[in-house]
Amino acid sequence: MLKAKIASRRAVVGVLGLGYVGLPLASAFVEAGFPVLGFDTDPQKIDQLARGEQYLRHLGAAMTERMRDSGRFEATGDFGRLGEADAILICVPTPLGEFKEPDLSFIERSGEAILKTLRPGQLIVLESTTYPGTTRDFLRPILERGGLVMGVDFLLAFSPEREDPGRKDFDTKTIPKLVGGTCEASGDAAHALYAAAVKQAVRVSSAEVAESAKLLENIFRSINIALVNELKVILDAMNIDVWEVIDAASTKPFGFMRFTPGPGLGGHCIPIDPFYLTWVARRAGHATKFIELAGEINTRMPHYVVERSMLALNSAGKAVRGSNVLILGLAYKPDVDDVRESPAIELIELFEELGARVRYSDPHVPVPPKMREHDLGHHESIDLTPAALAGFDLVVVATDHRRFDWDMIAAHAKLVVDTRNALASRMGGRANYTKA
Ligand SMILES: NC(=O)c1ccc[n+]([C@@H]2O[C@H](COP(=O)([O-])OP(=O)(O)OC[C@H]3O[C@@H](n4cnc5c(N)ncnc54)[C@H](O)[C@@H]3O)[C@@H](O)[C@H]2O)c1
C-alpha cells in the first residue's frame, strides 16, 4: 500500500524540523514529485517558506522559490496535521547536555507529537544523529504508547543525514543515503521511499547499523582532525610547516586521506556526535579512549591559537590586554553562515577575557544569532577596508571564506596569526605572519 503510493508519488512526505538537514531533504522530495508537508516549531521559518524565502543562504534562494512554486510543498506549525503524512522524517536537533550527555528531548517531543495522530500504515524515519539503539529503544516505545505496534501497524527506520552544508560537489540528492529498519518491512519501505528521491539508497540490515555507521563517519573525522592538530603543535615547535607536510603526504595515491588543522572543531556534528557513542559505551561499561583524546586535543586548539597570538603580539612589543584584535570569520567553516560550536566564538571569548578589544568580520554572519551558551550580543561584523585593517594590532584568520579579499588583508594587516594557511602564499616568511 505505502510502496504503491511511493511508486506513484502519491505518498505524502512529512518532514519534521526544517533546518540545515530538513529543508534540503524536503526540497529533494518535492523535486522527486512528492507532496511534502514541512513541520517546524519556529513560526518565522514557516512564514518565510510560505513566501518562498530562503533562511539558509548556502542553499540558494532558488530552492525555496521552487518549493513554493511547485504547489507540492506546504510548511506548517500545526502538528495536528502529522496524520496527513504517509511517511514522517524526523530532522530535529540532537545536542549534548551540560555534562556531554545526549539530549534526546527534541526527538522525544517529536515522537510525542507524532503519537497524537499516528495511524496504521505510517512510516516514521529518524534522521537525527544519535547513538545506536535510539530508534528501537527510545523512539519506538514512545510511538507504541497509543497501542499501535511497530512492524504490525506502523513502520520505523533510521536513515542518517550526511548533509555537508556549503559543499558543492555533493548534495542531498547525490550523497548515498543509508537506510536501516527496525524490522524487515520498515527497512523495505524506507529504502523504497529514499530510492525514489535520491540517487542511491543503501539498505543495511538494521537501524542500529545505520546509526553506528553515521557515528563512525563523524568519529573518523574528529580523530583525524585531532591528529593533524596535534601534529601541527609538535611540528610548529620543530619549525616544520605542517601544511607542507600534509601536502607532501597527500601525494601518496592510496592509504592516506588529507585532513587539515585549524583553530578547533565546529558545527553541529563533529564536536558533538562522537560523545553520543561515549555516553552509550560508558553505560555498557566501555571507555571510548580515541574519542576522548581527540576531544581533548581539538578542544585545546583555540587556547593554542591564543598562545601563539600572545607570542606574536609580544614580538611586536604588545600585550594582549588593550590590543585591538580582529577575528576573520565567525562561521565554523568556509562559505557558510553556521556558527554553531564555532571555535571563532571561543577565540573572541578568550581574547576578551585577557582584556583585548575584539571585533570580527564575516560576510556570511553580519550579526551573530542568539546562542544558548554564548552571548555575542555586543558584536556585529565589521566591513573590511584597508583603514579598518590597519587599525588592528592583530588579525587572526579563523575561517578562510572565499569572499575575503586576501590581497587586501595581506597588504594592510599589521600582524597576522593564520590558523587556515590562507595567507601563506602572500605573507609566508614575513616577520608579521605566524601560522597557528
Ligand atoms: N547541520 C548538518 O550539517 C548536519 C549534518 C548531518 C547530520 N545532522 C544532524 O541532523 C539533525 C538536525 O540538525 P540540523 O543541523 O538540521 O539542525 P537545525 O537546528 O538546523 O534544524 C532543526 C530544526 O528543527 C526545528 N525543531 C526543533 N524542535 C522541533 C520539534 N519538536 N518539531 C519540529 N521541529 C522542531 C528547529 O526549529 C529547526 O528549524 C541533528 O541530529 C544533526 O546532528 C546535521
The ligand as a Tripos MOL2 file, in Angstrom:
@<TRIPOS>MOLECULE
LIG
   44    48     1     0     0
SMALL
NO_CHARGES

@<TRIPOS>ATOM
      1 N1         23.8750   20.5020   10.0570 N.am      1 LIG1
      2 C1         24.4590   19.4820    9.4680 C.2       1 LIG1
      3 O1         25.3220   19.6680    8.6320 O.2       1 LIG1
      4 C2         24.0950   18.0400    9.8040 C.ar      1 LIG1
      5 C3         24.6750   17.0230    9.0360 C.ar      1 LIG1
      6 C4         24.3640   15.7050    9.3190 C.ar      1 LIG1
      7 C5         23.5010   15.4220   10.3630 C.ar      1 LIG1
      8 N2         22.9400   16.4290   11.1150 N.ar      1 LIG1
      9 C6         22.0200   16.0410   12.1670 C.3       1 LIG1
     10 O2         20.7040   16.3830   11.7590 O.3       1 LIG1
     11 C7         19.9060   16.7650   12.8830 C.3       1 LIG1
     12 C8         19.3150   18.1480   12.6390 C.3       1 LIG1
     13 O3         20.3820   19.0840   12.5330 O.3       1 LIG1
     14 P1         20.2130   20.4670   11.8010 P.3       1 LIG1
     15 O4         21.6000   20.9680   11.5570 O.co2     1 LIG1
     16 O5         19.2870   20.3650   10.6480 O.co2     1 LIG1
     17 O6         19.5190   21.3310   12.9490 O.3       1 LIG1
     18 P2         18.8030   22.7520   12.7990 P.3       1 LIG1
     19 O7         18.8580   23.3910   14.1400 O.co2     1 LIG1
     20 O8         19.3560   23.4760   11.6120 O.co2     1 LIG1
     21 O9         17.3130   22.3890   12.4350 O.3       1 LIG1
     22 C9         16.4300   21.7790   13.3140 C.3       1 LIG1
     23 C10        15.0500   22.3570   13.0710 C.3       1 LIG1
     24 O10        14.1530   21.6400   13.8930 O.3       1 LIG1
     25 C11        13.2170   22.5550   14.4210 C.3       1 LIG1
     26 N3         12.6290   21.9280   15.5920 N.ar      1 LIG1
     27 C12        13.0990   21.8700   16.8560 C.ar      1 LIG1
     28 N4         12.2840   21.1420   17.6250 N.ar      1 LIG1
     29 C13        11.2850   20.7220   16.8320 C.ar      1 LIG1
     30 C14        10.1300   19.9280   17.0390 C.ar      1 LIG1
     31 N5          9.8720   19.4100   18.2350 N.pl3     1 LIG1
     32 N6          9.3270   19.7070   15.9940 N.ar      1 LIG1
     33 C15         9.5950   20.2290   14.7760 C.ar      1 LIG1
     34 N7         10.6610   20.9800   14.5200 N.ar      1 LIG1
     35 C16        11.4920   21.2320   15.5350 C.ar      1 LIG1
     36 C17        14.0140   23.8030   14.6590 C.3       1 LIG1
     37 O11        13.2090   24.9560   14.7400 O.3       1 LIG1
     38 C18        14.9260   23.8160   13.4240 C.3       1 LIG1
     39 O12        14.3300   24.5100   12.3450 O.3       1 LIG1
     40 C19        20.8460   16.6840   14.0790 C.3       1 LIG1
     41 O13        20.7160   15.4270   14.6760 O.3       1 LIG1
     42 C20        22.2350   16.7850   13.4520 C.3       1 LIG1
     43 O14        23.2070   16.1650   14.2480 O.3       1 LIG1
     44 C21        23.2280   17.7280   10.8420 C.ar      1 LIG1
@<TRIPOS>BOND
     1     1     2 1
     2     2     3 2
     3     2     4 1
     4     4     5 ar
     5     4    44 ar
     6     5     6 ar
     7     6     7 ar
     8     7     8 ar
     9     8     9 1
    10     8    44 ar
    11     9    10 1
    12     9    42 1
    13    10    11 1
    14    11    12 1
    15    11    40 1
    16    12    13 1
    17    13    14 1
    18    14    15 2
    19    14    16 1
    20    14    17 1
    21    17    18 1
    22    18    19 2
    23    18    20 1
    24    18    21 1
    25    21    22 1
    26    22    23 1
    27    23    24 1
    28    23    38 1
    29    24    25 1
    30    25    26 1
    31    25    36 1
    32    26    27 ar
    33    26    35 ar
    34    27    28 ar
    35    28    29 ar
    36    29    30 ar
    37    29    35 ar
    38    30    31 1
    39    30    32 ar
    40    32    33 ar
    41    33    34 ar
    42    34    35 ar
    43    36    37 1
    44    36    38 1
    45    38    39 1
    46    40    41 1
    47    40    42 1
    48    42    43 1
@<TRIPOS>SUBSTRUCTURE
     1 LIG1         1 GROUP 0 **** ****
